[in-house]
Amino acid sequence: MILYLDTSSLVKLYVEEAASAAVEGLVGLAEVTGTSLIAYAEARAAFARRFRENAFSTKDYNRLRSRFESDWENFLSIHVTREIVRMAGDLAEKHGLRGFDAIHLASAVTLRENLASPVTFSCYDARLQNASQREKMDQPL
């Protein structure tokens, strides 16, 4: 399986949340796990926000960041190109998506097209999930 994680799914690998185990299971089954390059900044921002909210200690935060930095090289990073941005604009209009959500969906669609293979799209945002279904992305079981 080729798996695409939006940031809401990616963060669950590092911060214990509802469905963290499900995302870990998907990653364990995947031959390749990809995400957009923007997920790096989004995830780091999410970690920092949780730290500011005292969700974990400084030691735990530093350990989390270190693990994320180490793992990041193992993800297939989809670079944000002019074509992806244009597709994202179309998807945002078509499905009522926020900008970065549209970039995630456009990145996953582009990955599927480039590999000519099904891509399972994992996210935890109802609007984005519905849009991914309408774009015929494979869904986690």
C-alpha positions in Angstrom: 0.0 0.0 0.0 1.1 3.5 -0.7 -0.1 5.8 2.1 -0.5 9.6 2.1 -0.7 11.4 5.4 -2.0 14.9 5.8 -0.7 16.7 8.8 -3.6 15.7 11.1 -2.6 12.1 10.6 1.1 12.7 10.7 0.9 14.4 14.1 -0.8 11.3 15.5 2.4 9.4 15.0 4.1 11.7 17.6 1.4 12.9 19.9 -1.0 10.5 21.6 -4.4 11.3 20.3 -7.6 9.5 19.3 -6.7 7.2 16.3 -3.0 7.4 16.9 -2.9 3.6 16.9 -4.8 3.4 13.7 -2.4 5.7 11.9 0.6 3.7 13.3 -1.0 0.6 11.9 -1.5 2.1 8.5 2.2 3.3 8.4 3.2 -0.2 9.5 1.4 -1.7 6.5 2.5 0.8 4.0 5.3 0.2 1.5 5.7 3.9 1.1 4.4 6.7 3.3 4.3 10.2 1.7 3.2 13.7 2.6 3.5 17.2 1.3 6.6 19.2 2.2 4.2 21.7 3.9 3.4 19.0 6.5 6.9 19.6 8.0 6.1 23.2 9.0 2.5 22.3 10.0 3.6 19.4 12.2 6.3 21.5 13.9 3.7 24.3 14.5 1.3 21.7 16.0 4.0 20.3 18.3 5.0 23.8 19.5 1.4 24.8 20.2 0.9 21.7 22.3 4.2 22.4 24.1 3.0 26.0 24.8 -0.3 24.5 26.2 1.8 22.4 28.6 0.8 19.1 27.0 4.3 17.7 27.6 7.5 18.6 29.4 10.5 20.3 27.8 12.4 16.9 27.9 9.4 15.2 26.1 9.1 18.0 23.6 12.8 17.8 22.7 12.6 14.0 22.4 9.5 14.4 20.1 11.2 17.0 17.9 14.3 14.8 17.6 12.3 11.7 16.7 10.3 13.7 14.1 13.5 15.1 12.6 15.0 11.7 12.3 11.8 10.2 10.8 11.2 13.0 8.4 13.9 11.6 6.0 11.9 8.3 5.7 8.8 10.0 4.4 8.4 10.5 0.7 8.1 14.3 0.5 5.9 15.7 -2.2 7.3 19.1 -3.2 4.9 21.9 -3.7 5.2 22.7 -7.4 3.3 25.3 -9.5 1.2 22.5 -10.9 0.2 21.3 -7.4 -0.6 24.8 -6.3 -2.8 25.3 -9.4 -4.6 22.0 -8.8 -5.0 22.9 -5.1 -6.7 26.1 -6.2 -9.2 24.1 -8.3 -9.7 21.6 -5.5 -10.3 24.3 -3.0 -13.0 25.9 -5.1 -14.6 22.6 -6.0 -14.7 21.2 -2.5 -14.7 24.3 -0.3 -11.3 23.4 1.2 -8.8 25.5 3.1 -5.6 26.3 1.3 -3.2 23.8 2.9 -5.9 21.1 2.9 -6.2 21.6 -0.8 -2.4 21.3 -1.2 -2.5 18.0 0.7 -5.2 16.6 -1.6 -3.5 17.9 -4.7 -0.2 16.4 -3.6 -1.9 13.0 -3.0 -3.6 13.1 -6.4 -0.3 14.0 -8.0 1.4 11.1 -6.3 -1.3 8.7 -7.5 -1.0 10.0 -11.0 2.8 9.8 -11.1 2.9 6.3 -9.7 -0.1 5.1 -11.7 -1.0 3.3 -8.5 -3.7 3.6 -5.8 -2.9 5.9 -2.9 -4.6 5.5 0.5 -5.4 9.0 1.8 -5.4 9.4 5.6 -6.6 12.5 7.3 -8.8 13.5 10.3 -10.7 16.4 8.8 -14.3 15.6 7.7 -14.3 18.1 4.8 -10.9 17.0 3.5 -11.9 13.3 3.9 -15.1 13.9 1.9 -13.2 15.7 -0.8 -10.6 12.9 -1.0 -13.4 10.4 -1.5 -14.9 12.5 -4.3 -11.5 12.6 -5.9 -11.5 8.8 -5.7 -8.6 8.4 -3.3 -8.4 5.1 -1.6 -9.6 5.2 2.0 -8.2 3.5 5.1 -10.2 0.4 6.1 
